[in-house]
């Protein structure tokens, strides 16, 4: 069902390491400046992806408040159904 699966135990690093994002991008053949991360961990998914140079992130808040100021390249949604329609 997925083109690329990255297992952090096999890779030797996990999110928020830039190497984990680089491995996923490489497997997908995607450029970081054209890629958005979708995840529910503020530190590992959102901050990790931005520090790795991705274009942005969608944070699945599930009713939680962001633990920090929300950068302009981060979209905060409560669930995937609301977030995906906003991405166009």
Residue pairs with C-beta under 8 A, 6 or more apart in sequence:
3 27
3 28
4 24
4 27
4 28
6 20
6 23
6 24
6 27
8 14
8 15
8 20
11 19
11 20
11 23
13 19
13 20
14 20
14 44
15 21
15 41
15 44
15 45
15 48
16 43
16 44
16 45
16 47
16 48
16 49
16 51
16 52
17 48
18 48
18 51
18 52
18 53
20 48
21 32
21 37
21 48
21 49
21 52
21 53
21 54
22 52
25 31
25 32
25 35
28 35
32 52
32 53
32 54
32 55
33 53
33 54
33 55
34 55
35 54
35 55
36 49
36 54
36 55
36 56
36 57
36 58
36 87
37 45
37 46
37 48
37 49
37 54
37 56
37 57
37 58
38 45
38 57
38 58
38 60
38 80
38 83
39 45
39 46
39 49
39 57
39 58
39 59
39 60
40 59
40 60
40 61
40 62
42 59
42 66
42 67
42 68
43 67
45 57
45 59
46 57
46 59
46 74
49 56
49 57
50 56
50 57
50 71
50 73
50 74
55 73
56 73
56 74
56 75
57 73
57 74
57 75
58 74
58 75
58 76
58 77
58 83
58 87
59 66
59 74
59 75
59 76
59 77
60 77
60 78
60 79
60 80
60 83
61 76
61 77
61 78
62 78
62 79
63 78
66 74
66 76
70 76
75 83
75 86
75 87
77 83
77 86
